[in-house]
């Protein structure tokens, strides 16, 4: 799967509004604190492609099952202190990421 168009669309729709964006236009999260959107980009695109629903909750449920379950910050019981404290960028901006991915897909469909 070529992720570059999705990465660019998410950068434009999500990253440019993110609180961790540095003055140089790059994410300030590095190392252990790497951004969940970048870290799990391929899985996020797969999740969005697996759902066709007008309800964001359906996308969030799939995200929790297929992405958050792999994250080192989520506890075995499914809770996450980062999400609970609104410190998870993926959780905070997931709706925008869904929009960005779906916009890329719509542009692809128009080309055909």
PLY file of the C-alpha trace (Angstrom):
ply
format ascii 1.0
element vertex 112
property float x
property float y
property float z
element edge 111
property int vertex1
property int vertex2
end_header
0.00 0.00 0.00
1.38 3.37 -1.01
0.90 5.59 2.03
2.44 8.81 0.76
-0.83 10.43 -0.38
-2.46 9.50 2.94
0.56 10.80 4.88
0.44 14.12 3.03
-3.33 14.50 3.42
-3.11 13.75 7.14
-0.22 16.17 7.49
-2.30 18.92 5.87
-5.51 18.20 7.77
-4.18 16.99 11.13
-0.53 17.75 11.74
-0.72 21.40 10.77
-3.24 21.89 13.61
-1.55 19.64 16.15
-0.19 21.11 19.35
3.09 19.18 18.94
3.98 20.73 15.57
7.24 22.62 15.83
8.08 25.97 14.26
9.96 24.14 11.51
6.79 22.32 10.43
7.89 19.01 11.90
6.44 17.02 14.75
8.28 17.53 18.01
7.47 14.01 19.21
10.43 11.68 18.79
11.76 8.45 20.25
9.44 6.82 22.76
6.97 9.72 22.43
6.53 9.20 18.68
3.22 10.35 17.24
0.59 7.60 17.05
-0.66 8.89 13.71
2.75 8.42 12.12
3.61 5.28 14.05
0.40 3.47 13.06
-0.37 5.13 9.73
-0.76 1.93 7.73
-3.03 0.37 10.36
-5.10 3.56 10.56
-5.65 3.55 6.80
-6.67 -0.11 6.97
-9.12 0.62 9.78
-10.74 3.46 7.86
-10.97 1.30 4.73
-12.61 -1.50 6.74
-15.53 0.69 7.88
-18.31 2.26 5.87
-20.49 4.07 8.34
-21.83 7.55 8.97
-21.03 7.05 12.68
-17.57 8.02 13.92
-18.09 5.63 16.84
-17.81 2.68 14.44
-14.41 3.91 13.27
-13.28 4.53 16.85
-14.34 1.03 17.87
-12.25 -0.45 15.04
-9.35 1.84 15.95
-9.41 0.62 19.56
-9.54 -3.02 18.45
-6.87 -2.94 15.73
-4.54 -0.07 16.63
-4.85 0.92 20.27
-4.63 -2.73 21.32
-1.05 -2.75 19.91
0.00 0.49 21.58
2.39 0.31 24.51
0.37 2.98 26.32
-2.85 0.96 26.47
-3.32 -1.25 29.52
-4.37 -4.89 29.16
-7.87 -3.94 30.33
-8.25 -1.52 27.40
-7.79 1.71 29.32
-5.21 4.27 28.32
-3.92 7.04 30.53
-2.93 9.13 27.49
-6.45 8.95 26.05
-7.98 9.65 29.44
-5.87 12.79 29.80
-6.42 13.89 26.16
-2.70 13.42 25.53
-3.02 10.93 22.67
-2.73 12.78 19.36
-4.20 9.85 17.46
-7.28 9.87 19.66
-7.53 13.67 19.66
-7.29 14.03 15.88
-8.72 10.71 14.69
-11.86 12.25 13.19
-9.69 14.55 11.07
-7.52 11.61 10.03
-10.63 9.72 8.89
-11.71 12.74 6.85
-8.26 13.04 5.25
-8.13 9.36 4.30
-11.63 9.44 2.85
-10.81 12.58 0.85
-7.80 10.84 -0.71
-10.00 7.88 -1.60
-12.62 10.16 -3.17
-9.95 11.82 -5.33
-8.74 8.39 -6.45
-12.29 7.41 -7.46
-12.74 10.60 -9.48
-9.63 9.80 -11.51
-11.17 6.56 -12.75
0 1
1 2
2 3
3 4
4 5
5 6
6 7
7 8
8 9
9 10
10 11
11 12
12 13
13 14
14 15
15 16
16 17
17 18
18 19
19 20
20 21
21 22
22 23
23 24
24 25
25 26
26 27
27 28
28 29
29 30
30 31
31 32
32 33
33 34
34 35
35 36
36 37
37 38
38 39
39 40
40 41
41 42
42 43
43 44
44 45
45 46
46 47
47 48
48 49
49 50
50 51
51 52
52 53
53 54
54 55
55 56
56 57
57 58
58 59
59 60
60 61
61 62
62 63
63 64
64 65
65 66
66 67
67 68
68 69
69 70
70 71
71 72
72 73
73 74
74 75
75 76
76 77
77 78
78 79
79 80
80 81
81 82
82 83
83 84
84 85
85 86
86 87
87 88
88 89
89 90
90 91
91 92
92 93
93 94
94 95
95 96
96 97
97 98
98 99
99 100
100 101
101 102
102 103
103 104
104 105
105 106
106 107
107 108
108 109
109 110
110 111
